[in-house]
Amino acid sequence: MPYICKLGSIDPQPAIMIRSRAAAEDLPEIFEASFTRLITYLEKTGEDISGPPFAIYHDMLSEESDIEMCLPITKTVSSDGDITCREIAVENAASTVHTGPYEEIESAYMALAEWTDENGYEPTGEIYEFYLNDPGTTSPEDLQTIIFMSLKNRETSDQPVDLSG
């Protein structure tokens, strides 16, 4: 599948989240349990979900991912145990859309890595996945995920530029 990669950003947005460490094979169960708990908590607070659920991967390269399962909300709410609330935002990111089963998402990551390398960007290591439809009601071939690979800001030179010609 060809991917269109481009620069993007994530506007500041309050979100509630649960952070976990999990092996790849355990992620479906962790996601389901975490999102169920987050929805139950929001029902207690009376706050509404303001967009698609998402996850923040902090270190995908290790055997166990450090991951936050998140729900965007309209305003901050108080934390409760391992359910925390904070504002998320990403100023500079490479992004693409993956359509298809989650098990095939690696090709989107490879396209993003190639694009960032070709365009002189360096990833920070944080990756955001926004899940645009529900895997419980959508066929795997039609699942859509927007991926944002957070990028370090490019260094600017402090050296004076000689414009005298």
C-alpha positions in Angstrom: 0.0 0.0 0.0 1.5 3.4 -0.9 1.5 5.9 1.9 1.4 9.7 1.6 3.7 11.1 4.3 3.7 14.7 5.3 4.5 17.2 8.1 1.7 17.6 10.6 0.9 18.6 14.2 -1.5 17.8 17.0 -3.2 20.8 18.4 -3.3 21.1 22.2 -6.0 18.9 23.6 -6.8 17.7 27.1 -7.0 13.9 27.4 -7.4 11.3 30.0 -5.1 8.3 29.9 -3.8 5.1 31.4 -0.1 4.2 31.0 1.0 0.6 30.8 3.9 -1.6 29.7 2.9 -4.5 27.5 4.3 -6.9 25.0 2.8 -6.6 21.5 0.7 -9.8 21.8 -1.0 -8.4 24.9 -1.9 -5.0 23.4 -5.4 -5.9 22.2 -6.5 -6.9 25.7 -4.7 -3.9 27.3 -6.4 -1.5 24.9 -9.9 -2.9 25.5 -9.6 -2.9 29.3 -8.0 0.6 29.4 -10.5 2.2 27.1 -13.4 0.6 29.0 -12.1 2.0 32.3 -11.5 5.4 30.7 -15.1 5.5 29.3 -16.5 4.4 32.7 -14.5 7.2 34.4 -15.7 9.8 32.0 -19.3 8.7 32.6 -18.8 9.3 36.4 -17.3 12.8 35.7 -20.0 13.8 33.2 -17.3 14.8 30.7 -17.6 14.0 27.0 -15.1 12.4 24.5 -14.2 15.1 22.0 -12.5 13.0 19.3 -11.1 9.6 18.3 -9.3 7.4 20.9 -5.6 7.4 20.5 -2.4 5.8 21.9 1.0 7.3 22.7 3.9 4.9 22.3 7.0 6.1 24.2 9.4 3.3 23.2 8.2 0.9 20.5 11.6 -0.6 20.0 11.7 -2.5 23.4 10.2 -5.9 24.0 7.5 -4.3 26.1 6.0 -1.1 24.8 5.6 1.9 27.1 2.2 3.1 26.0 -0.6 5.4 27.0 -4.2 4.7 26.0 -6.0 8.0 25.7 -9.4 9.7 25.2 -9.5 13.3 24.2 -11.9 15.5 26.2 -13.2 19.0 26.1 -11.7 20.1 29.5 -9.4 18.8 32.1 -10.7 16.5 34.8 -9.1 15.4 38.1 -6.9 12.3 38.0 -8.0 9.1 39.8 -5.3 6.5 40.6 -3.7 5.4 37.3 -6.1 7.4 35.3 -4.4 10.7 34.6 -5.4 13.9 32.7 -3.0 16.2 30.9 -2.8 18.3 27.7 -1.2 16.7 24.7 0.2 18.5 21.8 2.8 17.9 19.1 4.3 20.8 17.2 6.2 18.9 14.6 5.4 15.4 13.3 5.6 13.2 10.3 2.2 11.8 9.6 0.4 9.2 7.4 -2.9 7.3 7.3 -2.9 3.5 7.5 -6.0 1.8 6.1 -6.2 -1.9 6.9 -5.7 -4.4 9.8 -3.6 -3.3 12.7 -1.4 -6.3 12.1 -0.2 -4.7 8.9 0.5 -1.2 10.3 4.3 -1.8 10.3 4.4 -0.9 6.6 3.1 2.6 7.5 5.9 3.0 10.1 8.5 1.9 7.5 7.2 4.6 5.1 7.3 7.2 7.8 10.9 6.2 8.8 12.0 6.4 5.2 10.3 9.8 4.7 11.8 11.3 7.8 15.3 10.1 6.8 15.0 11.4 3.2 13.8 14.8 4.5 16.4 15.2 7.1 14.2 14.9 10.2 15.0 13.0 13.4 12.2 11.3 15.4 11.9 11.9 19.1 10.7 8.4 19.8 7.1 9.3 20.6 4.5 8.0 18.2 0.8 8.8 18.3 -1.9 6.5 16.7 -5.4 7.9 16.3 -8.1 5.2 15.7 -10.7 6.7 13.4 -13.1 3.8 13.5 -14.2 1.0 15.9 -12.6 -2.4 15.4 -15.7 -4.0 16.9 -17.9 -2.7 14.1 -15.5 -2.1 11.2 -14.0 -4.9 9.1 -10.2 -5.1 9.5 -9.6 -4.0 5.8 -11.5 -0.8 6.5 -9.8 0.3 9.8 -8.2 3.7 9.6 -5.3 4.9 11.8 -3.6 8.2 11.6 0.0 7.9 12.7 2.0 10.9 14.0 5.8 10.4 14.5 7.0 13.2 16.7 10.1 15.0 15.3 12.9 16.9 16.9 13.0 20.5 15.8 15.7 21.1 13.2 18.8 22.8 14.5 19.5 26.3 13.2 23.0 27.5 12.7 24.4 30.1 15.1 27.2 30.9 12.6 27.1 34.3 11.0 26.3 34.3 7.3 28.7 36.2 5.0 26.5 38.1 2.5 29.2 40.3 1.1 29.6 38.0 -1.9 
